[in-house]
C-alpha cells in the first residue's frame, strides 16, 4: 500500500500559507491591506456606537433563598395548626387587648431584657410564621406565657392541656345592655318580649369567649332586674370568626400593637359582631362591654345603654372574661421554673411602674385596648392595681367564671381553681424584684453594694 505524504504539523508553516492565500485574494480584487484594516476599524467604531445607544440590560435580581420552615404541623378537626419547634432557649408571649402589665411591657421591653440577661430569646407569638394564632387560644406551644382573657385558659385547662395559673389583674368593667338610640326602651323591663342577640362563633378551634361573656352578662342583667331569659327572646347569630386564617394576618409581627394597628381595632366590627344586627333592626338589644366598647358605640350617636353591671357593688356580676390571667404550661413551670420567675419579676416591675405612672400607662394601653382615647383609658385604669396578684377577690372572680362555663356547657370537666394556682412563682418574682431594687438603692451606702438577705429568700 502506498504511503500517504506526511503532513507538516508546524502551526507557523500553516499560518504563513493562510496569509499568502489571503494576500493573493486581495490582489485579485485590487484591495490593499491598508484598506482592509481601515474598514475593520470603522466597523468596530459603529458597533461600539450602537452599544452606547442601547440601555444596559439589567440583570435579574437574584431570588432570596426562602429558609425552609421547621414548624411543627398538627391536625385538629381536619384543620392544620402550626407551631414553632420547641426550644427552651426561646420564650414566646401572647396577650389580649386588655388592661395588663404585659400590654405595657411590650412597649417598655423590660421583660425582654430580663430574658436577654439569661441568654433567652423573648418574642411575641406571631414574630415568626411558624406560629399561627391558635397557641393564644389552645396553649399548644409549651414555651408560651399568656396574659389575657379568662375564658380561653379555663377551657384549655379543663379539656385540652394542663396549665398553671400564675397571676391575675382585675378591672372594673362588667357589661352593658345596648339598644338603638331612638327606640322607646330606657330600662330593662322595657325589653320584655323583645329580642336580645347572642353571637355564636363557627370557629371550633378556639373557645367562644365572646359568646360566654355575652351570655353571662345578659343573664346577670336580667336577674338583677327581676327577669329571666323566658321574659325575652334570645336570638342566636352565627358568624365565621375566621380572620385567624387571613394571609395578611399571618405575616410576622413584632408585637401585638402591630396587629391592632393593622386592623384599626377601635372601629373593626369583627370585635363587635352584633352591632350591625342591632342597627339593622334584627334584634332590639345586645350585650357590650362597660366603658371600653360602650364609649365607642355611644360616640356613633346611634346606640345608648340602659344597664351597666360596672355600677353594681357586687363584683362577681362584673366577671366578663375577666380578670385577665397569666398562664403557662405545666411543663414550663415544672421543668423550667427560672423562666416563669423571670417573667413574673418583670410583670411586678412593670405593674409597679404603671401604678406610679397611670397616665403614661394609659397612653401605651390606648394603642391596644378598646377605650375611646388615652384620657378614657386613664379613667378606666386609675383604680386598677396593675401588679398581678392571686388575692381572694381575683380567685373568687376566676371561680365565678369557671363555674358559669361548667354550668352552661362551655367546658366538659371541672377542676379546683385553688389547686390550679401556683403562687410560688409570683412570690419568687416579687422577691427577685425587691432584691434588685434594694441593691440599686443601697449601692452608694454600703461599701460592697448591697443585696437583700432574708430567711428563705
Buried (B, 14 or more C-beta within 10 A) or exposed (E): EEEEEEEEEEEEEEEEEEEEEEEEEBEEEEEEEEEEEEEEEEEEEEEEEEEEEEEEEEEEEEEEEEEEEEBBEEEEEEEEBBBBEEEEEBBBBBBBBBBBBBBBBBBBBBBBEBBEEEEBEBBBBBBBEBBBBBBBBBBBBBBBBBBBBBBBBBBBBBEBBBBBBBBBBBBBBBBBBBBBEEBEBEEBEBBEEBBBBBBBBEBEBBBBBBBBBBBBBBBBBBEBBEBEBEBBEBBEBEBEBEEBBEEEBBEEBEBBBBBBEEBEBBEEEEBBBBBEBBBEEEBBBBBBBBBBBBBBBBEEEBBBBBBBBBEBEEBEBBBBBBBBBBBBBBBBBEEBBEBBBBBBBBBBBBBBBBBEBBEBBBBBBBBBBBBBEBEBBBBBBEEBBBBBBBEEBBBBBBBBBBEBBBEEEBBEEEBEBEEBBBEBBBBBBBBBBBBBEBBEEEEEEEEEEBEBEEEEE
